Amino acid sequence: MSGDDLQSISVICDDLDAALRHYTEELGFEVDEVFPADLPRLVVVSQGDQQVRLERASPATPHAAQPASASSIVTPATAGAWHAGRAGMAYRDLIPGRRQGRVIASHIRIPDGGPVSDYVHYHHVAFQIIFCVRGWVRVVYEDQGPSFVMEPGDCVLQPPQIRHRVLECSDGLEVVEISAPAEHRTIADRSLALPTDRLDRHRTYGGQRFVFHQASGAERVSGPTPGWETINTGISEATAGLGSVTVLRSATSNQPLRLAAGDGLSFQFVLRGAGRLQAGGKRDRPLGPCDAFVVPQDEDVLLTAGAAGMELLRVTLSGAGQGARADSVSLLRE
């Protein structure tokens, strides 16, 4: 059925979550689109020739109250309220101000394991990765073979508009997701069943290749500073340098690691252990598991691991990789 055949209405909702449950669970509507995924303020559902645009009456923007810039941006594990997002997932913002809407880093969790209420969908993004922090999750991707399980330390690059679905997960699943731009459209594709019959490991989507990096057996390379080692996920090559994802490990306290942002984003998330961060000659900031920080563009920072060592996820985006501001704000007024 073409879009011209749909009878569309808009409903302003004081409780968007309750309205969505009513339309999908009680009336049998299906989700067509969500915007944005982390804290939806627009959900489009349809059934037959009827389409309903559910709009949140008072859009909540938990990131708006956070500072957009600081000499050193650190988000402690205890900071940031968890809020309900798409498909029953809970989200926590990791980058205050979201770099003026150019990029979002989310700590995502699903407390109760089992099947996930997801559907085949894709995102309008320039860059997007998922890194498994705790637990496990089964996912499936277009033209990439059967479903597979991601475990702690595993990472996927989700190229622009690749169709995919989250199938099931363990209790206490936690992942970090980084996307550019910060707000983007999530669109259901009910015409495609996953997995597909076709297998094409070299297919490109928006100029990028799908990557599934597995921590088990990953090669470790010494550096960039004595006492530290790096695990490369291959994402820089798959995005032609647009973004990179590495894991940095230090077995013991040692020479400080110097980190710089260059012309883009340098984001770090502490996976294990503890350390201290120094920026701009200011007093050291302690770091522990699930703390995150962004390196300011106008200065380097020094990271020193604690006596027991530490491990952190590092994601960098070039200036071009930091997507434009929200590509879908106009959806609320179409």
BAPADREN-639851 format. One line per field, with one value per residue (C-alpha): residue in one letter; x, y, z. Coordinates in Angstrom, 3 decimals, padded with zeros to 6 digits. Example, Ala and Ser with C-alpha at 12.3 -4.5 7.8 and 13.67 -1.06 7.14 Angstrom:
! residues 2
rest = A|S $
px = 012.300|013.670 $
py = -004.500|-001.060 $
pz = 007.800|007.140 $
***
This chain:
! residues 334
rest = M|S|G|D|D|L|Q|S|I|S|V|I|C|D|D|L|D|A|A|L|R|H|Y|T|E|E|L|G|F|E|V|D|E|V|F|P|A|D|L|P|R|L|V|V|V|S|Q|G|D|Q|Q|V|R|L|E|R|A|S|P|A|T|P|H|A|A|Q|P|A|S|A|S|S|I|V|T|P|A|T|A|G|A|W|H|A|G|R|A|G|M|A|Y|R|D|L|I|P|G|R|R|Q|G|R|V|I|A|S|H|I|R|I|P|D|G|G|P|V|S|D|Y|V|H|Y|H|H|V|A|F|Q|I|I|F|C|V|R|G|W|V|R|V|V|Y|E|D|Q|G|P|S|F|V|M|E|P|G|D|C|V|L|Q|P|P|Q|I|R|H|R|V|L|E|C|S|D|G|L|E|V|V|E|I|S|A|P|A|E|H|R|T|I|A|D|R|S|L|A|L|P|T|D|R|L|D|R|H|R|T|Y|G|G|Q|R|F|V|F|H|Q|A|S|G|A|E|R|V|S|G|P|T|P|G|W|E|T|I|N|T|G|I|S|E|A|T|A|G|L|G|S|V|T|V|L|R|S|A|T|S|N|Q|P|L|R|L|A|A|G|D|G|L|S|F|Q|F|V|L|R|G|A|G|R|L|Q|A|G|G|K|R|D|R|P|L|G|P|C|D|A|F|V|V|P|Q|D|E|D|V|L|L|T|A|G|A|A|G|M|E|L|L|R|V|T|L|S|G|A|G|Q|G|A|R|A|D|S|V|S|L|L|R|E $
px = 000.000|001.362|001.715|-001.034|-003.527|-002.900|-005.351|-003.082|-003.992|-001.880|-002.436|-000.837|000.033|000.623|002.010|003.539|004.628|001.100|-000.367|002.082|001.193|-002.500|-002.102|000.305|-000.765|-004.508|-005.367|-002.803|-000.972|002.672|005.523|006.676|009.067|010.575|012.250|014.603|015.430|016.789|013.780|011.044|008.908|007.353|006.239|004.400|002.214|-000.060|-002.636|-004.011|-004.746|-004.643|-001.578|-001.324|001.434|001.834|003.546|004.729|002.924|005.959|009.136|011.685|015.316|017.413|020.615|019.536|020.208|023.773|026.618|027.397|031.088|033.712|037.483|037.275|034.005|033.653|030.404|030.655|028.900|026.492|025.589|022.702|019.194|018.163|015.110|012.968|013.817|012.906|011.938|011.976|015.624|016.878|019.282|021.781|023.564|027.372|028.252|026.884|025.372|025.796|028.309|025.533|023.508|026.273|026.841|025.304|026.946|024.449|024.893|022.030|020.774|018.063|017.636|015.479|016.718|014.777|013.236|013.523|010.445|012.322|011.572|013.592|014.647|017.349|018.714|019.437|022.973|026.419|028.144|026.941|028.629|027.492|029.980|028.946|029.941|028.126|025.947|025.187|022.828|021.750|021.437|020.992|022.002|021.017|023.143|025.559|024.525|022.696|022.100|025.058|025.769|027.746|029.617|031.615|034.312|032.574|031.654|029.699|029.781|026.237|026.676|024.068|020.664|021.723|018.632|019.008|017.164|017.858|016.456|017.204|019.577|020.790|019.715|021.621|022.698|024.701|026.086|027.522|026.101|027.603|025.761|026.078|023.975|022.596|018.951|018.117|015.225|014.658|012.445|010.839|011.154|008.427|009.102|012.384|012.823|016.138|018.368|018.383|019.269|022.024|025.457|027.728|030.504|031.941|028.731|028.882|026.073|026.484|030.146|030.832|031.229|029.596|032.059|031.644|034.700|035.062|037.155|038.016|041.302|041.688|045.246|046.877|049.534|051.968|051.584|050.861|052.688|054.980|052.907|049.775|048.426|045.807|043.175|042.007|038.489|038.959|036.256|038.572|039.310|035.629|034.633|037.571|038.842|035.543|035.617|037.709|037.063|039.880|040.292|043.200|044.593|047.173|048.191|049.634|050.195|052.785|053.691|050.609|048.798|048.346|045.050|044.097|040.912|042.371|039.704|036.894|035.585|037.641|035.333|036.412|034.411|036.074|035.402|037.446|039.846|040.554|042.771|043.136|042.583|044.360|043.474|044.532|046.762|043.754|043.483|043.300|039.856|039.410|037.963|036.291|034.138|031.410|032.807|033.097|035.008|035.512|038.875|038.494|039.510|041.840|043.970|045.438|044.643|046.822|045.399|047.185|046.072|045.709|047.916|045.579|045.504|042.525|040.774|038.801|036.854|038.022|035.954|037.185|035.314|036.860|035.410|033.474|032.266|030.419|027.067|025.017|022.417|019.182|018.040|014.424|013.114|010.775|008.976|006.984|005.525|005.059 $
py = 000.000|003.420|006.267|008.133|005.424|005.809|007.667|009.433|011.123|012.689|012.034|014.178|011.926|012.860|009.331|008.195|004.809|003.967|005.129|002.978|-000.094|000.583|000.771|-002.163|-004.608|-003.936|-002.685|-004.646|-001.727|-002.135|000.331|002.089|004.673|005.969|009.340|009.506|005.994|006.909|008.918|008.826|011.881|010.595|007.044|006.249|003.121|001.644|-001.039|-001.639|001.765|003.566|005.396|007.120|009.563|009.437|012.619|013.254|016.278|017.571|016.320|015.323|016.126|014.872|015.951|019.560|020.341|019.078|021.434|021.511|022.161|022.028|021.988|018.259|016.414|013.450|011.537|009.357|006.001|007.472|010.497|010.738|009.447|006.195|006.607|004.318|004.170|002.072|-001.627|-001.638|-000.584|001.820|004.575|006.849|009.752|009.670|012.898|016.079|018.332|015.624|017.856|020.228|017.327|015.912|012.653|010.591|008.004|005.898|003.371|000.945|-001.862|-004.516|-005.812|-008.864|-011.345|-013.303|-012.343|-008.636|-006.866|-005.683|-005.810|-005.555|-001.920|000.476|003.872|007.097|007.514|008.459|006.286|003.773|001.131|-001.217|-002.476|-005.220|-004.385|-007.010|-010.050|-011.299|-010.425|-012.279|-010.129|-010.640|-008.440|-008.128|-010.302|-011.191|-014.777|-016.375|-014.641|-014.522|-013.742|-010.730|-011.167|-008.715|-007.031|-007.783|-004.890|-004.319|-001.503|-000.900|000.815|003.356|001.770|-001.873|-003.836|-005.632|-006.933|-007.666|-011.127|-012.041|-011.243|-012.294|-010.782|-007.580|-006.873|-003.644|-002.119|001.203|002.644|005.610|007.243|010.307|012.370|012.290|012.266|010.115|008.169|004.486|002.913|-000.536|-002.758|-005.390|-006.411|-008.098|-011.293|-011.890|-013.735|-013.273|-016.065|-013.925|-013.787|-010.903|-010.164|-007.479|-005.559|-001.842|000.198|003.942|003.360|001.266|-002.456|-004.377|-005.419|-007.988|-007.810|-010.627|-010.082|-013.767|-014.276|-010.600|-009.495|-007.177|-004.710|-002.998|000.765|003.555|004.125|001.669|-000.571|-000.160|-002.350|-001.783|-004.016|-002.766|-003.725|-003.025|-000.363|002.411|000.443|-000.422|003.270|004.575|006.460|008.085|006.515|004.062|001.782|000.391|-001.174|000.090|-002.074|-001.520|-004.359|-002.111|001.559|002.986|005.959|008.135|007.676|010.923|011.241|013.928|014.665|015.998|017.588|015.334|013.342|011.300|009.338|006.863|004.466|002.613|-001.107|-002.408|-001.181|002.344|005.277|009.049|011.689|015.032|017.850|021.465|021.307|020.812|018.354|014.699|013.183|009.586|007.107|003.748|001.214|002.727|006.271|008.035|011.064|013.145|014.701|018.472|019.527|022.285|020.199|016.778|014.733|012.337|009.014|007.045|003.519|002.375|-000.264|-003.053|-001.702|-000.682|-001.301|001.214|001.510|004.350|005.671|008.468|010.248|012.532|016.002|014.626|011.681|013.844|013.885|016.977|017.961|016.002|014.902|014.335|017.236|018.123|014.784|016.350|018.890|016.850 $
pz = 000.000|-000.901|001.571|-000.296|000.694|004.418|006.619|009.092|012.369|015.119|018.812|021.509|024.471|028.087|028.524|025.246|026.617|027.762|024.456|022.528|024.598|023.970|020.196|019.821|022.538|022.635|019.145|017.132|015.488|014.463|014.880|011.699|013.080|016.322|016.893|018.698|019.959|023.389|024.587|021.929|021.415|018.199|017.394|014.173|014.191|011.548|010.901|007.432|005.901|009.258|010.499|013.879|014.873|018.645|019.885|023.417|024.876|026.786|025.126|027.750|027.048|029.975|028.259|027.923|031.569|031.336|030.420|026.705|027.263|029.962|030.161|030.853|030.413|032.769|033.272|036.407|036.511|039.057|036.898|034.495|034.989|033.321|031.110|028.979|025.289|022.266|022.613|026.406|026.713|029.404|028.340|030.136|028.423|028.496|026.660|028.274|025.632|022.971|021.195|020.148|018.752|016.588|018.491|021.277|023.519|025.453|028.239|027.519|029.718|029.780|033.355|032.575|030.010|027.410|024.066|023.212|021.823|018.756|015.022|011.829|011.543|010.372|011.362|009.482|010.813|009.579|012.190|014.787|016.943|019.706|022.317|024.747|028.330|030.412|029.708|026.209|023.376|020.223|017.085|013.348|010.396|006.755|004.420|007.232|007.907|010.844|014.146|016.525|020.160|021.364|024.631|026.778|024.697|021.388|019.118|015.912|013.403|012.161|008.784|007.654|007.034|007.477|008.533|011.849|014.889|018.558|019.325|022.945|025.761|029.186|032.473|033.159|029.588|029.270|026.075|024.968|021.767|019.936|017.054|014.862|014.638|018.185|017.092|014.098|012.645|013.464|010.791|010.802|007.715|007.809|004.199|005.123|007.152|008.911|008.433|004.657|002.234|000.743|002.386|001.370|003.860|001.584|000.978|001.721|003.222|002.801|001.971|005.104|005.735|008.563|011.288|014.048|016.292|018.818|021.927|022.159|020.348|019.394|018.705|021.245|020.115|022.468|022.854|022.308|025.631|027.484|029.705|027.602|024.817|022.141|020.563|017.172|016.053|012.327|012.345|011.162|007.993|007.461|007.672|005.610|008.642|009.580|013.045|015.018|017.994|020.120|023.546|025.661|028.453|031.162|033.458|036.178|036.939|034.576|032.461|031.880|028.577|026.636|024.749|022.235|020.312|017.070|014.885|016.077|019.031|021.491|023.820|026.504|028.701|031.579|031.288|034.219|036.854|038.022|037.224|037.295|034.638|034.470|032.066|031.810|034.870|037.125|039.993|038.958|038.548|039.765|037.268|037.841|035.972|033.769|034.098|030.746|029.546|026.406|025.600|025.024|021.520|022.707|025.071|025.756|028.840|030.800|031.956|034.670|035.503|039.100|040.669|039.511|035.953|033.863|030.549|028.555|025.345|023.106|020.191|017.955|015.200|012.630|012.163|009.186|011.254|013.746|011.972|011.369|013.905|014.172|010.729|011.698|013.748|010.904|011.417|014.219|011.828|008.628 $
***
